[in-house]
């Protein structure tokens, strides 16, 4: 299940693009079903099943105009899990490559419709 959702950046590409960090409770959690809505100039991400609001951000006039025109937004999601994606204290190089190991991250990109109220 989703623990927290943080909107890190909102910008305009072809349409409105929203960068989101989603923190999950367990590595086997797969239940993230977002719905997007816009009320006034507030952009909201909610859970589809429970209807709980997960995150919101105020849009500028230009961003609001783009999302009203297109009626869709692009979500660029970075999934992270508590206990797995913390600080890497010691970097152990891979001898064969000469490169350092990195923490695993899962990224997801989707275009979703936006409901207006």
Backbone torsions as a table, in degrees:
resi	resn	phi	psi	omega
1	UNK	NA	153.5	-179.1
2	UNK	-73.0	131.7	176.3
3	UNK	-90.5	-61.6	178.8
4	UNK	-139.9	155.2	176.6
5	UNK	-128.5	129.5	-179.7
6	UNK	-124.3	127.3	174.9
7	UNK	-89.1	114.6	-175.4
8	UNK	-93.5	-32.0	-177.9
9	UNK	-156.0	143.2	174.4
10	UNK	-127.1	126.3	176.7
11	UNK	-147.1	173.5	-177.5
12	UNK	-110.1	123.6	171.4
13	UNK	-114.6	-118.8	171.3
14	UNK	-69.6	-38.0	173.5
15	UNK	-137.7	-168.6	-178.7
16	UNK	-70.8	127.5	-179.5
17	UNK	-116.2	127.7	-176.4
18	UNK	-121.9	119.0	176.2
19	UNK	-89.3	127.0	-172.7
20	UNK	-131.0	135.9	170.6
21	UNK	-104.7	123.2	-178.8
22	UNK	-113.5	118.2	178.3
23	UNK	-96.9	122.8	179.2
24	UNK	-101.6	158.5	-179.4
25	UNK	-81.7	-30.2	-173.3
26	UNK	-143.5	147.2	-179.5
27	UNK	-60.7	-23.4	-179.3
28	UNK	-92.8	7.5	177.2
29	UNK	-76.0	128.6	179.5
30	UNK	-124.2	4.9	-170.1
31	UNK	-92.3	80.8	173.6
32	UNK	-130.5	103.4	-179.0
33	UNK	-124.1	90.1	-176.1
34	UNK	-83.3	149.7	166.8
35	UNK	-124.7	144.7	-176.7
36	UNK	-111.2	139.3	177.2
37	UNK	-145.9	161.3	-179.8
38	UNK	-137.4	123.9	179.2
39	UNK	-125.6	110.1	-173.1
40	UNK	69.6	-122.4	174.6
41	UNK	-111.3	18.3	178.4
42	UNK	-99.6	121.2	177.8
43	UNK	-94.4	128.6	-173.7
44	UNK	-125.5	142.5	171.1
45	UNK	-113.5	124.0	-177.6
46	UNK	-124.4	163.3	175.7
47	UNK	-83.3	132.2	-176.3
48	UNK	-67.7	-36.8	-175.0
49	UNK	-79.0	-54.7	-175.0
50	UNK	-87.3	-23.0	-177.7
51	UNK	82.7	2.2	-180.0
52	UNK	-69.0	140.2	175.9
53	UNK	-76.9	125.5	-177.6
54	UNK	-94.4	-38.7	-179.2
55	UNK	-160.2	156.9	176.6
56	UNK	-150.2	157.6	179.2
57	UNK	-150.9	147.9	176.3
58	UNK	-82.7	132.4	179.2
59	UNK	-96.4	146.6	173.4
60	UNK	-75.2	170.5	-178.8
61	UNK	-62.2	-40.2	-179.9
62	UNK	-66.7	-42.8	178.4
63	UNK	-65.7	-39.5	178.7
64	UNK	-64.8	-39.9	178.1
65	UNK	-63.3	-40.2	179.7
66	UNK	-67.0	-44.2	-178.3
67	UNK	-70.0	-32.1	176.1
68	UNK	-71.3	-34.3	179.7
69	UNK	-69.8	-46.8	-174.0
70	UNK	-87.1	-27.6	-175.9
71	UNK	61.5	16.9	175.6
72	UNK	-138.7	159.4	174.6
73	UNK	-139.9	147.6	178.4
74	UNK	-96.8	122.3	176.1
75	UNK	-97.0	126.5	174.7
76	UNK	-113.6	100.7	-168.7
77	UNK	-102.9	134.4	172.8
78	UNK	-114.6	113.1	-179.8
79	UNK	-86.3	137.0	176.6
80	UNK	-138.8	153.8	-177.9
81	UNK	-125.4	131.7	177.5
82	UNK	-60.6	134.8	179.8
83	UNK	91.9	-20.4	178.5
84	UNK	-105.7	-33.8	-173.8
85	UNK	-115.1	64.8	176.4
86	UNK	-104.4	-144.5	177.5
87	UNK	-90.5	133.4	176.1
88	UNK	-85.1	107.8	-172.3
89	UNK	-71.7	-49.1	-179.8
90	UNK	-120.2	130.4	178.9
91	UNK	-95.0	117.7	179.5
92	UNK	-99.4	114.1	-177.6
93	UNK	-70.0	148.1	172.5
94	UNK	-85.8	113.7	-171.7
95	UNK	-58.0	-41.8	-175.8
96	UNK	-65.3	-36.7	-176.7
97	UNK	-95.8	-27.8	-172.4
98	UNK	77.6	12.8	-179.5
99	UNK	-106.3	157.0	179.3
100	UNK	-87.9	150.7	176.0
101	UNK	-72.1	147.7	178.6
102	UNK	-123.2	156.7	175.3
103	UNK	-73.1	142.7	179.8
104	UNK	-74.4	137.2	174.6
105	UNK	-133.4	148.5	177.6
106	UNK	-113.5	126.0	179.3
107	UNK	-115.5	151.9	-174.5
108	UNK	-146.7	137.0	179.0
109	UNK	-131.8	130.5	-178.8
110	UNK	-148.0	153.9	174.0
111	UNK	-110.1	125.4	-176.2
112	UNK	-127.2	152.2	177.9
113	UNK	-74.8	153.0	-179.1
114	UNK	-114.4	128.3	176.4
115	UNK	-90.0	139.7	178.9
116	UNK	-113.8	141.2	177.4
117	UNK	-132.1	NA	NA
